[in-house]
């Protein structure tokens, strides 16, 4: 994450599996970083259990791919959200028109 000049920084240390990351981050994003570390650690544990004979490097590749696929799926869903909202709005307009025509 790029820090804008003047933003208050905070130093944190995150543990991802056996690795410790020392980071300077915007102070108001600490919870995001800590939550992200929890998600990554959970995925690492899951892949470690499913693939007990795989190396740590292979497991990290699976974790990275899993995270990237989820990111892409979320981005796709986010792009569709305005379309879904518009479809719902149009459906409601059609229902209203049909109900008004039935009353007449």
MILOVO-342300 format. One record per residue: x, z, y of N, C-alpha, C, O, CB in turn. Coordinates in steps of 0.02 Angstrom, whole numbers, padded with zeros to 5 digits, always signed. Each point is the difference from the previous one (the first is absolute). Glycine has a CB too. Example, Ala and Ser with C-alpha at 12.3 -4.5 7.8 and 13.67 -1.06 7.14 Angstrom:
# residues 2
+00660+00390-00284-00045+00000+00059+00045+00000+00060+00052+00033-00001-00147+00029-00058 +00077-00098+00112+00042+00003+00059-00039+00037+00055+00025+00008+00055+00034-00116-00087 
# end
This chain:
# residues 104
+00042+00000-00058-00042+00000+00058+00045+00000+00062+00047+00040+00004-00140+00021-00066 +00079-00104+00109+00040-00005+00061-00024+00052+00050-00060+00006+00012+00079-00130-00032 +00028+00161+00047-00018+00051+00049+00000-00030+00070+00047-00035+00019+00002+00124-00093 -00101-00076+00111-00004-00022+00069+00040+00050+00042+00002+00060-00017-00117-00115+00000 +00145+00032+00069+00040+00045+00041-00046+00054+00030-00056-00015+00021+00139-00077+00006 -00059+00152-00027-00039+00055+00027-00042+00037-00052-00027+00053+00015+00025-00114+00091 -00005+00034-00166-00038+00035-00052+00041+00059-00025+00060-00004-00009-00119-00103-00024 +00023+00162+00021+00033+00060-00026+00013-00012-00074-00044-00019-00039-00013+00094+00123 +00120-00064-00104+00021-00010-00069+00002+00067-00037+00007+00053+00029+00060-00154+00005 -00074+00095-00099+00004+00059-00043+00041-00018-00061-00007-00055-00027-00106+00098+00068 +00155+00003-00062+00040-00010-00059-00036+00029-00060-00022+00058+00002+00129-00055+00065 -00114-00043-00120-00030+00025-00062+00043-00024-00058+00039-00048+00005-00156+00047+00045 +00110+00035-00106+00032-00020-00062-00054-00008-00052-00039+00046-00013+00148+00014+00042 -00111-00119-00060-00048-00013-00052+00036-00006-00067+00057-00024-00002-00134-00034+00084 +00044+00079-00135+00029-00008-00067-00042-00052-00037-00060+00009-00009+00104+00110+00008 -00011-00173-00019-00031-00052-00041+00037+00000-00066+00057-00022-00006-00091-00049+00107 +00000+00097-00151+00030+00012-00065+00062+00043+00010-00006+00056+00026-00039-00166-00073 +00103+00087+00029+00061+00040+00007+00036-00014+00066+00054+00027+00012-00042-00026-00136 -00040-00043+00165+00032-00021+00062-00027+00038+00060-00060+00011+00006+00078-00125-00055 +00027+00134+00093-00020+00033+00062+00012-00048+00058+00055-00027+00008-00027+00142-00056 -00079-00125+00088+00005-00044+00058-00003+00042+00063-00048+00038+00010-00004-00133-00073 +00101+00089+00104+00002+00035+00064-00019-00051+00054+00033-00051+00009+00058+00133-00050 -00145-00068+00076-00029-00048+00048-00013+00032+00067-00016+00059+00005-00035-00120-00100 +00059+00021+00148-00024+00018+00066-00061-00044+00014+00006-00062+00002+00112+00097+00040 -00175-00004-00033-00063-00036+00006-00037+00023+00063+00015+00053+00027-00022-00066-00153 -00042-00026+00149-00043+00024+00054-00035+00063-00023-00026+00003-00056+00010-00121+00101 +00015+00169-00004-00026+00065-00020-00072-00003-00024-00020+00038-00045+00097+00014+00126 -00116-00097-00052-00071-00002-00019-00013-00038-00065-00058-00010-00018+00032+00016+00139 +00078-00029-00155-00009-00037-00062+00024+00039-00062+00002-00028-00055+00010-00077+00121 +00006+00167-00057+00027+00039-00057-00047+00000-00059+00021-00010-00057+00041+00081+00138 -00126-00059-00069-00048+00003-00056-00004-00066-00037-00006-00001-00061-00060+00087+00124 +00071-00141-00027-00001-00066-00032+00059-00008-00047-00008-00024-00056-00050-00024+00156 +00117+00068-00077+00059-00006-00042-00004+00045-00061+00018-00020-00055+00048-00008+00157 -00089+00089-00092-00004+00047-00056-00052-00023-00051+00011+00004-00061+00024+00090+00137 -00092-00119-00052-00051-00026-00045+00025-00062-00038-00013-00007-00060-00076+00051+00136 +00125-00087-00041+00028-00059-00032+00049+00020-00055+00001-00029-00054-00014-00036+00161 +00054+00116-00094+00047+00024-00051-00037+00026-00061+00022-00011-00057+00061+00040+00148 -00138+00006-00080-00040+00025-00057-00027-00057-00041+00001+00002-00062-00032+00099+00129 +00005-00153-00034-00027-00058-00036+00056-00034-00040-00010-00017-00058-00077+00000+00148 +00144+00008-00059+00056-00032-00035+00022+00042-00060+00011-00027-00054+00027-00025+00162 -00031+00117-00099+00020+00043-00055-00051-00002-00057+00020+00000-00058+00040+00074+00140 -00124-00075-00066-00052-00003-00051+00006-00065-00039-00005+00000-00062-00071+00070+00133 +00086-00125-00037+00007-00065-00035+00064+00000-00042+00000-00027-00056-00063-00031+00149 +00116+00086-00067+00062+00003-00039-00011+00040-00064+00022-00020-00054+00046+00011+00161 -00102+00066-00101-00014+00042-00059-00043-00039-00050+00013+00002-00061-00006+00103+00131 -00057-00139-00046-00045-00038-00044+00039-00054-00038-00008-00007-00061-00088+00028+00141 +00137-00060-00044+00039-00052-00034+00053+00030-00046+00015-00029-00052-00035-00047+00149 +00048+00132-00079+00050+00033-00044-00032+00021-00066+00031-00006-00053+00031+00047+00154 -00125-00018-00097-00035+00020-00061-00020-00060-00042+00004+00002-00061-00046+00099+00121 +00020-00155-00027-00021-00059-00036+00059-00040-00029-00007-00033-00051-00093+00027+00126 +00157+00011-00042+00058-00039-00021+00061+00045-00010+00049-00004+00036-00093-00095+00028 +00040+00143-00114+00053+00050-00009+00069-00027-00016+00050+00034+00011-00139+00040-00049 +00093-00135+00013+00065-00028-00016+00030-00042+00056+00055-00026-00006-00090+00026-00113 -00002-00007+00174+00023-00040+00057+00049+00039+00043-00003+00062+00004-00104-00125-00004 +00152+00027+00031+00048+00033+00045-00036+00019+00065-00054-00025+00016+00151-00041-00066 -00065+00111+00087-00028+00020+00065-00008-00061+00046-00049-00006+00037+00101+00120-00049 -00003-00158+00009-00003-00061+00041-00061-00042-00017-00034-00025+00045+00159+00025-00037 -00139-00009-00072-00058-00038-00021-00065+00034+00023-00047-00034+00022+00111-00009-00122 -00066+00108+00094-00060+00036+00021-00011-00008+00075-00056-00010+00022+00073+00093-00115 +00038-00080+00132-00008-00010+00073-00025-00070+00015-00038-00009+00049+00131+00091-00029 -00074-00131-00060-00026-00068+00011-00075-00002-00013-00037-00031+00039+00149-00018-00072 -00135+00082-00020-00072+00003-00013-00037+00036+00056-00054-00021+00021+00078+00021-00144 +00005+00054+00147-00032+00038+00055-00005-00045+00062-00052-00002+00033+00098+00111-00079 +00008-00144+00062+00000-00044+00059-00053-00054-00007-00036-00015+00047+00158+00038-00030 -00125-00054-00076-00050-00052-00011-00071+00027+00005-00043-00030+00031+00125-00030-00105 -00094+00117+00044-00065+00033+00002-00021+00013+00073-00056-00015+00020+00078+00068-00132 +00025-00026+00151-00015+00015+00070-00013-00064+00040-00046-00002+00041+00118+00105-00049 -00034-00155-00005-00009-00063+00036-00067-00032-00017-00034-00027+00043+00158+00010-00042 -00143+00019-00065-00065-00029-00020-00056+00039+00033-00048-00030+00025+00096-00007-00135 -00043+00103+00111-00052+00040+00032-00004-00014+00075-00054-00003+00029+00071+00092-00115 +00040-00098+00118+00002-00016+00071-00034-00067+00013-00039-00007+00047+00145+00072-00035 -00091-00114-00054-00031-00066+00007-00076+00004-00011-00038-00032+00037+00145-00022-00075 -00129+00091-00011-00071+00008-00014-00036+00033+00059-00054-00020+00020+00078+00028-00143 +00008+00044+00152-00029+00034+00058-00004-00047+00060-00050-00001+00036+00095+00110-00078 +00007-00149+00052+00000-00048+00056-00054-00052-00010-00035-00018+00048+00158+00036-00032 -00132-00041-00077-00052-00050-00015-00069+00030+00013-00043-00032+00031+00117-00022-00116 -00085+00115+00062-00065+00033+00011-00013+00011+00074-00056-00007+00024+00067+00064-00135 +00041-00040+00148-00007+00012+00072-00018-00065+00036-00040+00000+00047+00124+00093-00053 -00055-00150-00016-00017-00064+00031-00072-00019-00015-00032-00034+00041+00151-00001-00052 -00146+00055-00047-00068-00017-00019-00052+00044+00033-00059-00019+00004+00103-00022-00111 -00025+00100+00130-00047+00048+00027-00043-00029+00057-00060+00008-00002+00140+00082-00030 -00052-00124+00082-00042-00028+00053-00049-00052-00026-00056-00006+00025+00148+00027+00056 -00072-00058-00132-00045-00050-00030-00058+00035-00035-00058-00020+00008+00154-00060-00023 -00081+00132-00022-00053+00038-00035-00048+00031+00050-00061+00000-00012+00140+00023-00082 -00053+00003+00149-00043+00029+00051-00046-00053+00031-00059+00013+00012+00147+00073+00012 -00061-00145-00012-00040-00054+00029-00054-00023-00049-00057-00012+00020+00156-00025+00048 -00082+00033-00133-00049-00019-00051-00057+00051-00002-00058-00018-00005+00148-00039-00062 -00072+00121+00070-00052+00052+00000-00045-00006+00062-00061+00008-00005+00139+00068-00058 -00048-00090+00120-00038-00009+00061-00047-00059-00006-00059+00005+00019+00153+00045+00047 -00070-00106-00092-00042-00059-00009-00056+00012-00051-00056-00022+00010+00155-00050+00019 -00083+00108-00082-00051+00017-00050-00055+00042+00032-00059-00011-00014+00144+00007-00077 -00066+00051+00133-00050+00042+00033-00043-00041+00047-00061+00011+00005+00138+00087-00014 -00047-00146+00044-00038-00043+00044-00051-00042-00041-00057-00008+00022+00155+00003+00058 -00077-00021-00137-00045-00038-00043-00058+00043-00024-00057-00022+00000+00153-00051-00035 -00080+00133+00014-00053+00046-00023-00049+00013+00056-00061+00000-00011+00141+00054-00070 -00055-00041+00141-00044+00013+00057-00045-00060+00015-00059+00009+00014+00145+00069+00033 -00058-00138-00049-00039-00061+00013-00053-00009-00052-00058-00016+00015+00157-00037+00040 -00080+00063-00119-00049-00008-00054-00056+00052+00005-00058-00017-00011+00148-00029-00062 -00073+00107+00090-00050+00052+00007-00047-00015+00058-00060+00011-00005+00140+00072-00042 -00054-00110+00102-00042-00018+00057-00046-00058-00017-00057-00002+00023+00146+00043+00055 -00065-00089-00117-00040-00057-00019-00056+00020-00048-00055-00027+00003+00155-00047+00013 -00086+00122-00059-00052+00024-00047-00055+00036+00038-00059-00006-00018+00145+00018-00072 -00069+00024+00142-00050+00037+00040-00046-00047+00038-00058+00017+00012+00138+00077+00000 -00055-00153+00006-00039-00047+00041-00049-00037-00040-00037-00041+00027+00129+00030+00047 
# end
